[in-house]
């Protein structure tokens, strides 16, 4: 196991199960005072045995009549709570926690937090502003929705269409996200992507929030600023976005109440329009992508996975969690950002960090690897980046410009 000494475990505190494999999470828990067990697919076993990591094998792909078994296995071990690390394990955490915490509603809640159409309906019922949305079962549904949305916007013949967004019901982040502007583009959607959620386009500034919740109250709220969705993010945000903090906090409190969230961690995405209105995009009940937890540790010095455990553990006290988190924005030692790299050429043979990136005093590191194949697979929808480049500095505006500039550079040649 890499860095840090293993911590002494406190038997009076909670015993947690991590659902899904994340080396950063495991390393963090190794250095924390809570007992833990990792529930991960069988391929993780060899590593866990070699490094003395407490481990239970489980295949998250398969929902069947044995599904109750994992909850019973963890209960027999004395585990108090299960923590989802990935979108695909949120439902499992809900099912397991409904047994461990003897609260059947937690499973229903996890379904709302997984299915984007149910989630939007619940948000709407709670008085949260959302765009127009509908489910599509085939391409005709998409064409009808595109026409209806543009008819509602009083578009005339010949006016360019307002785009609509298509998203997979239950995938994380940008996976399966497409923007459709014309009926012709609808033909490019493969059959296997249906059913999908369709939404009207919200014109506004999109941002994300990371909020740790204990006893129904927010204990730490970070606002992550996107430079370009799917490419880059940094935290803390610029003063322009931070000035909305009171409204954003009020929105998250409304969200917590609407979804009956008593504990844990939420990662919602919102839009703020030019007139200051907040629109709800979606909410996830798991750590964000793009290594935002690592960015927060770089900016603030606290380990976000430790915070995650504190927020989930039913044995965490109010004093303990209050003492753990720093003050938002003012306690940050700087701004941490990262950029997701996609090859810009169709054929690449080498990884080459651009000189202007490497020479910048905000540049810190990267986790890019040498390409294994020369031909770059065509990106469908938003695609998956090839790795991240990390930056740290004092000025959020300079960070924003620097991350934007990376889009013009070739990292793979």
N, C-alpha and C positions, 0 to 999 in steps of 0.2 A: 504494500500500500504506500503511495507517495505521501507527501508532506504531513507534518504535524504529529504530535504524540497522541495516542488514544486516550480519551478522557475516562475518568472513573465514573461508572454508571450509578445513578441514584435510584435505589429500589423504591423510594417513596414517590417518584415521579412516574409519568406514563411510559408504557412500553408500546412502541409504534411500529407499524408495518409500512414499508415503502412499496407502493405498487408501481412496478416498471423499473427498468435499469438505467441509472444515471450515476456515473462514476463521481461526478462533483457532489451529488447528494450523499452518496455513501461516504466519501471522504469527510464531508461536513459532519455527518452523524457520528462518525468514528471519533471525532474531536468534541463531541457534545455529551452532556450528562444523562441523556435518555437511552434506555435499552432499545434496540431496533432489530428488525428482521427485514430482509429484502425478499419481496415476492416477484420473481422474474422468470422469463422463459428458460428452458433447459440449457440453452447455449451459455448462460451466465454461470452455470454451476462450477465449471473448471476454475474460473477466476476466483469465485467465492471461496472454494475449498482451499486454493493456493494461498489466499490472503486472509484466511480465518474470518470471513464475512458471514454472519448468520443468514441463512438462505432457505427459502422454500420454493420449489419449482412450481410454476403454474402457467398454463397456456391461456392467455387472455382472448385468443381468437375464438375459443370454443365455448359457446353457451349451451349447456345441456343439463340433463337431470343431475349431474354431479356438481353443478355450480355452487350448491350450498356447502359443499365439502370444504372449500377454502375458508369460508367464514368459521366453520366448526374447527378446522385445523388451527386457525389463529386464536380462536376463543380458548381452545384447550392449552395453548401455549401461554395464555394469560395476556395476550395483546389487548390493549385498550382501544386503539383506533387505527384505521387504515388511511394512508395519505396518498392520493393519486398524483403521480408525477407527469403523466401524459394524458392527452385527450382520451385515448383509447381505454384508460383505466378509471375514468371518472365514474362510469356506471357501476363498475365492479366495487369501487370504494363505497358508493351509495348502498349497494346491496350488502356488503360486508358490515358497514357501520350500522345499518339498520338492525343487524343481529348483535354486534358487539356493544352498541349503546342502547339496545332495546328500544329503538325508535323507528317503526316501519315507514314513517313519512320520509325518512332520508333517502330511501330508494326512489320514491316518486320525484323527490326534489332533484336527484341526480339525472333523471330522465329529462326533466325540464332544462337542465344545464347542459345536456348533450344534443338535444334535437332543436335545431335553430328555429324551426317553425313554431314548435310549442313554446320555446323561450320568448319569441316575439309576442305571441298571444298573451303569455303571462305578464310580460312587461306592459302591454297595452291595458290589460285589466287593472294593473297597478297604477295607471295614470301616467306612465312613462311615454314620452314622445318617440314614436318609431315612424319610419317611412312606410310607403305602401308595400305590402308583400303578399305573395301567394305561393302555393306549391305547384310545380309543373310535373306532369307524368310523361309528357312527350313533347316533341318539337312544336306541334300546333298550339299547345298551351303557352309556350314561350312567345310565339308570334302574336297570339291574342293579347297577352299581357303587355308586350312592347307597344302594340297599337293603342291599347286602352290607356296606358300611362301617358302616352304622347297626346292622345285625344283630351285627356284630363288637363294637360298643360296647354291646351288650346293651340297646338301646333297646326300650321297651315300646310297644304301640299307644297313640297319643295323646301320647307324648313328642315334643317338637320334634326334628326331625332335626338331626344335626350336618352342617354344610355340606360340600360338596366343591368343589374348585377345578378349573376347566377352563382350560387354557393352550394356545396355539398351539405347535406343535413347535419352530418356529425363528424366532419373532419376538422383538424386544427388549422387555425390561421388562414393562410393564403391557398392551401391545398384545394384544388377544384374550383377556385374562384375565377370566373370569367366576366368580361364586360362585353355586352352585346349592344350594338347600335343599329344594325340593319337586319331585316328578315333573312338576307343571304348568309349572315354569320351564324344563324341558327343551325344551318346544315352542317356546320363543322363540329357540332357537339356529338360525341359518340353515344350510342344507345346505353352503354353501361353506366353513364353518369346520371341517368334518371333513376328515381325522382330527385328533383333539386328544389331549392328555395330560390324564388325570384324576388328581387327588391328594386324599388325605384332608386335612382341615384341621389345621394344626399350631397348637395354642394356645401362643402364646409371644410374646416380644418380637422382632420382626423387625428386622434391621439388615443393613448391607452393609459389605463390606470392599474396599479398594483396595490391592493388593499388587504392588510392582515386584520382579521376580525376575531374578537374574543368576547364572549357573552353578548353577541349582537352589536358590539361597538367597534368602530374603526380604531385600530391601535397605531397604524402607520399607513400613510397614503402617499404613494409616489405617482407623479404624472410623467409618463414617458412621451417624449415628443418624436413623432415620425418625421423624417426629412422626406423620404419617398417610401410609400407603403411597400413592404416586401424587400426593401433594400437597406434601410438605415434607421437607426433609433438612437436617442441619447437621453440621459437623465443626470441631474434634474433638468427640467425644461427651461426655455427662455422666459424672461420676465413677462413677455406678452401672454404666454399661455398660463404661466403661474398666477397671473392676476385673476384668472377665472377659478382659482382654487376654492373659494367659498361656495360658488355654484356647483362645482364638480363634486365637492364633498357632500353637498345636499343631495345631489343626484345619486351618489353611491349609497347614501343612507336610505334613500327611497328604494333603491335596488335591493339592498339587504333585507328591508322590510317586506318588499313584494315577493322575494324568493325565500322568505323565512330562513335566512342564513344566520345561524347562531355562533358558528365557529369556523375557522379555516381561512381560506385565502381566495379572493376573487380577482380576476383579470378581465375587466370589461373594456370595450372600445366604444368611443363616443365621437360625435361630430359636433363642433360648435360652429354655428352659421355666422355670417357677417354681422347680424343684429344681436349676437350673443345668445341665441337659443341653443339648448343642448338636445341633441338627438341620440338615442341609444342605438348602437350598432349590434353588438352581441356581448355575451359574457362567458368566460371560461372559469372553471373551478379547479385550476391547476397552474403550475408555474408557466410563465410566458416563454415563447421561443426567443430566438435571437440573443440568448445568454443574458437576458436583462437582470437575472439574479446576480450574475457575476459583475455586471456593470454597477449595480447598486453597492456591491461590496467594495468595488474600486472607488466609488464616489463617497460612500459614507463610512466604510470600515466595518459594518456589521455583516454577519453571514445570513443571507436571506433564507437559506435552508433551515438554519437554527430557528429563525423567526417562524418559518412554516410549521415546524414541530411544536413550538410554543402555542401557536394559534390553534392547532388541532388537538393537542393533548388536554383531555378533560381535567387533568390534575395540575395544570398551570394556574398559578394564582395571578390576580390582577397586578400585585406589586411586582412580580417577577417579569411579566410581559411589559409593564410600563418602564421598568428599569432597563430593559433590553434595547428598546428602539431609541435612536437619536431623534432630535427635533428635525422636522422636514425642512428641506432647503438650507436653512441657516447652518446646520451642522455638517453639510457636505464640504469635503476638502477640495472639490473641483467637479468637472463635468466629464462623465465617461460615455463614450459612444462606440458603436460598431457598425461596420458596413458589410453587407452580404455580397459576396462576389459571384457573378455569373460570367462565364466566358462570353466575350462579345464577338468572337470569330467562329466560323463554322468548323475550322480545323485548327487544333492546337497541339503543341508537342511539349511545351515547357511552361513551368511556373516562373514568373519574373515579377518581383515586387517593383512597381514603377519608382523611378528615382525620386520624383516629387513627393511620393507617399513616404518613402523611407527617410527622406531628409527633413520631413516636417517634425518640429519638436513636439507635436501632439501625438505622433505615431508611437505605439508601444509594442504591439506584437500581432501575429496572425496565426490562424490554425489551418491554413490552406495546404493541400498536399499536391504533389506532382501528378499531372493527369495520367490516368491508367490507359485511356484510349484517346485516339487523336480526334475522332469525329465527335463534335458536341451534339448531344441529343437535342432535337428541337424542343423548346419549352412549350408545354401545353399549359394553358391558363398561366398562373403566376410561377409555377415551377418551384424547384428547390435549389437554394444557393449551394455553391461548392465549398463554402467555408467563410469565416469571418475575419475581418481586420479590425483591430482594437485601437482606440485613441483615447487620450486623457489630457485635459487642459483646464484653464481657468475660465475661459470666455464661452458662454453657450452660443453666441452668435458666430464666433469663429468656428466652433465645432459644427454648427449647422452648415456653414459654407463649405467647410472641409469635407464633410460627408457627401454633400451634393457633388462636389468636384470629382470624387472617386468614380462617379458614374461614367465619366468621360475617359477613364483610363483602362488600359489593358493589363490585367494581371496574368492572363494566360496568352502565350504567343505561339 
